[in-house]
């Protein structure tokens, strides 16, 4: 792979690559205005979504990469902007929901769940331009959430609450957890590989949540909703919630993702990445790797398989004060089904690993040394990674005072 700088955008605060495409949405903030601009991989502008003086609460692509939504908040009300990448059409609509603070795309439909600072919840049908408020149950502000492929929405709140909703805004279940969920995931699709190709999927009904940066909670959704679960061969059966506790030397669990056939990869504050199984032996540690202090990875057994996944890791510097904000050490990860290559971004640069050859590093690129994207003494604050649809290139958006987007 030949690495090169594709384009740079000044006054940028964030970037998101389009799923299954070659566009990048960039949040630009300056003294004059705030806007979300969409550029192609050569830096040509496809559109500018000008939100004026409003605060951008959320911007994201739908699962197919066809629609980009921007949710804003201002004194004169909240708005949602929807841009269609196929038609270049842009429309906006005022929201009745006040002070939005959270938004999440459905995985299967053009629908957004939008939460407010006061804990109110609304569902916005993007296709119809229709906003439906959920019943006000007096919940606290949403801290995390996830949609399942079966259109089940799980939301965690800052007071440790867990609510389960259907796609029409009906509350199905309310639970009280031990502490605030910082991240929620569903294990919807499980892939197995034979001969280098994905072989079939099956839907899982397990929800996972990181609680208080301490434990990983596993819940059987059928049990939570008091439905009779179907038998699932080869899967560990647990009717009660299970909390996984990890070795203290790993640090605090910061993020996690499901992949492959019922595996969970968990990233820890000390730079450790651990893979556990939810199969016959629940919580069994399968693989692990540890980030070096310098740019790169050390691993002999870790393999990534399954759907493309993205997750971020944080690391605390030795001697740092508890109140000090510490930049992430490992920022993001992206897996290509087409080539089964794993791209890992840290504050120092990008590593590309071939998971079919014993986790061999086939490409590396240091931000502080490479041409174009390198900035001496300026580590990345965040990196957005996405493989091209063909799997022959990985796009990286390095976030700092200037977005620098490159191709490895």
N, C-alpha and C positions, 0 to 999 in steps of 0.2 A: 504494500500500500504506500502511495506517495502522499506525504502530508503537506498541506498548504493552507495558508490563510484564505478564507473565502471572502469575508467582509468584516468590517468593524462598525459598530454603532455607538456614538458617544452618548453620555447622559442616560445610560441604560441601567435599569434596576432589576431586570429579570428576563428570562427567555424560555420559551417552550417550543420544541420541535414538533411538527405535525406528525401524528401517527400515520404510517403507510403513505408518506409523501415526502416532499422536499422543501416545504415551507417552514419558516420560523417566525413565531410571534414574539415580539420584543416590547417590553414595557419601558417607555422612555419618559423620564421625569426631568424637567428643566424649570427655570424660574418663570418661564413664559406660559407653559402649558404641560399637561400630561396627556399622553396618547399611547395607544398600542399600535405599533406598525407591524405589518406582515411583509416579510421579504422572502425571496427565493434563495436558493443556495449560492447564487452569484451576487447577492446583495441588492438586486432590483426590487423596488417596492411594489407590492401587489395592492396594498391598501393602507390607509392610515385611519385609525379609529380615534377621533379626537373627543376626549371626554371633558374638555374645558378645565375648570378648577376642581372637579370632583375627585375624590379618592378612589383609586382602583382597588376594590376589595378582593377581586378574584378574576382571573382570566385563564381559560383552558379550552382545549380541543375536545370534541366528542370522541368516542371510541374509534370511529371510522376515519376521523380527520377531516370530515366534510364541513363541520360547523365550528366556528370559534365564538365563544361568548365572553363578554366582559361585563362584570357586575360592578357598579359604582355606587358611592354614597356621598351625598352633599346635603347642605342645609335645605335646599328646595326639594329634596326627596331622593329616593334610590332609583336607579335605572338598570336595565339589562340591555346590552347591545349584542346583536347576533349577526355575524358575517358568514356568508355562504361562499366557500372557496370555489365552487363550481360555476356559480352565476355572478360572483363578485358583488352580490347584493348585500346591503347593510340596512338593518332596521333596528329601532330602539323602542323601548316601552317603559313607562313609569311603573314602579312596583309599589304596591300598597304596604309592603313590609318595610318597616323603618329600621335604619342603621344595620344593614346586612353585614355579617361578619364571616359567613361560611357559605360555600356553594359546592355542589358535587354532581357531576354528570351521571345519569343512568348508563349502565353498560350496554343496554339493548334498545333503548328508545331515546328520542330527542326530548329528554326531560331533565330538568335541574331541580335538585332539592336545595333550597336556600334558607339559611338560618340567620337570626338576628342576634344582636348583643343581649337582648332581653330574654332570649330562649325561644322566641316564636319561630314557627316553621311554615314554609310555603312550598308548593310544588309548581314549577313553571313549565308548561307544555310549550316547547320551542316551536313546534310545527303550527300549533293553533294560536300562539301568542296569548295563552290563557293562564292566569295565575290562580291557583286554588290554595287557600289557607288551610292548614291543618288545624284541628281543634286545639285551642289554647289550654294546655294542661299545667301551665305554670312551671315548665322545666327551666333549668339553668342554661347558660350559653353553651353551644355545641363546641366540643374540643376535638372530635374526630368522627369519622363516619366512613361507611362503605356500602356500595350496592352489590347485590349478588346477581348472577345471571337469571335467577328466578324472580327478579324484581322485588326482592326483599331489601329494605333499607335499615341498616343498624347505625344508630347514632349514640355517641358517648358525650357526656356533659362534664363541665368542670367540677360539679359536686359529686362525681362518681356515679351518676345515673346512666342507665343503658335503656334505650327505647328501640323497639322493633316496629317498623311501619310497612304497609303495603304501598304500591305505586300510586294509589288513589288518595293517600293521606290518612288512611285508617290506622289507628294505633292498635297493634296486635299484642304487644307485651311491654311491660315496664319492669325493670330489675334494678336493684341497688348493688353496685360493685364495691370492692374494698377501697379503691382509690380511683382517681381520674384516668380514663383511658387516653393515652397520647396517640394511639394508632390502632386502627381496626382493619382487618382483612377478612375476605371470604375465600375459601378454598374451592372455588367453583370448578375449574377445569384441571384435570389431572392427565398428564401426557406420559406415555412410555415410549422409548425409542428402541427400534430394532433395525439393524442394518443402516443406521444413520438417519432414519426417517421416523417422524412421529407416527405412532400406531394407536389410533383411537383415543377417545376421551370418555370420562364418566363424571357426572356431576357429584360433587361432595356437598355435604350439608354442615360443614364445620366453620365456625367463626372464631377468629383469634383476635386478641387485643393485648397491647402492652399496657400494664397497669403501673402507674407511679414510677416509671423507669426502674422497675424492680423485677417484675415477673411477667410471664407470658400466659395469658388465660385462654383456654380452649373450651368452646361451648358447642354442643350439638344443637343446631337450630330446631330440629324436630322435637327435641326434648324441651327446649325453651318455650316453644309454641304449643307444647303438650300434644303433638301429633305422633302417631305411631310410626317409628322409623322403619325403613326398609332394611333388610339384611344387606350388609356390605362385606363381601368376602375380602380377607386380607387387611382389613382396617381395624385398628384397635377400637374396641367398643367401650364407651364410657357414658354412663347416663347422668352423672353429676359433673359439674364444671371441674376442670383440671387446671391447676396452676403449676407451671414449670419454673423452678428456681435454678439459677446458674451459679457457677463458681465465681467467687468474689474477684479473683484475679482477672476475669474478663472485663470487669467494670460494669456499668449500667447498660442494660439493653436499650438501644436507641431506636431501632427500626427492624422490620422483618418483612419477608415476602414468601409466598408459597410458590413452589415450582415442581416440575416433574411429577412423579407418582407419590403425592402425599408428603413431600418434604418441605421443611421450612428453613430458610436461611435467615439468621439473626445477626445483626451488627451491634457491636458493643462499644462503649466509650473509650476503651483502651486499644481500639484498633483490631479487635478479634472478630472474626466471622465464623459462626458455628452453624452447621447444618444438622437438624434433628429430624427424626422420623415420626410420623403419626400412624405408621402401619402396625404390624403385630406387636412390636415393643414400643409403646408410646414414650416419646421423649428421648429415645436412644440417640446419642451423639454419633453421627456418621463421619463427618469430615470437619476440618477446621483449618483456618489460615490466619496469619497475623501480618499486619502491615508493618513494614520496616519504618524506622524514623525517617529514612530517606525515601525517595520516590521508588515505588515498586512493591512487589508482593513476595512473600515467602510461603510456599505451599508445595506439598508433594502428593496430596490425596484429594484435594477439593475438586469436584466436577459440578458444572452447572448444566442442567438439562431442562427442557420444558418450554413454556411460553416466554416471550421477552419480558424481562422484569427490570424495574428501576427502583433502587433504594439508596439511601444516604447514610453515612456513618459519621460520628463525631469523635474527637479525641481531645483529652485535657492535657495541656502541657504540664510538665513536672514543675511543681512549685506555684502553679497558678492559684489565685484566690478563688474562693467559691463564687463570689459575685462577678468575677470577670468572665466576659463572654469569650469563649474559645472557638476559633474557626474549626470547621470540620476537617478531619484528616482525609477520609475517603468520602467523596462527595456524591458519586452516582455510579450506576452500573447498568449496562444494557447488553442483552443477549440476542443474537441473531439465530432464528430457527433455520434459515437458509444455509448458513455456513457453520453454524454451531460455534461461532467465535464469541468470546466474552470481552467486552470493553469495560475497563475500570478506570474511573477518573478520581484522582486525589488532588490535594492542593498543589502538588508538585507537577502533575502531568497525567498522561493517559497510558495505560498498558492494554494491549490486545493479547488475549490468551486463547489458544486452541484447546478446547475441552475434549477433543478426540484423540489427542496425542499426549496424554498424561499431564495435562495442564501446562503446556509449554508456552512460554512467552514468545510471540512471533513479531511483535512490534512494540516499541515504546517511544514516548515523546515527552520531553521535559518542557514545561511552560517557560522556565527561566533560561532555556538554552536553544529551543527551537526557533526557526524563523517565523516572523509574523505574529504568532500567538504568544511568543515569549516576552515576559516583562520582568526583568531582574528585580528582585526584592519586592515583588508584588504577587504573592500567591493568590490563587483563585478564591473568591468568596463563595462561589457556587459554580457547578458545571452541569449543563443540561446535555445529556447524551441521547442519541437516537441512531440506530442503524438505518441505512437506506433500505427501501423495500426489497431490493435485490440482494442485500447482504454483502455488497462489495465495498462499502464505505461506511464509516461511522462519523456522524456529524457531532461536533462538540461546540457548545456555546459557553465560553468562559466569562463569568460575570464578575465585573469589578466596577470601576468608574466608567469603563467602556466595555461593551459586549464585543468579544472577539470570537467569531465563528469560523471554525476550520473543519477540514476533512482529513481523516487519517486513513 
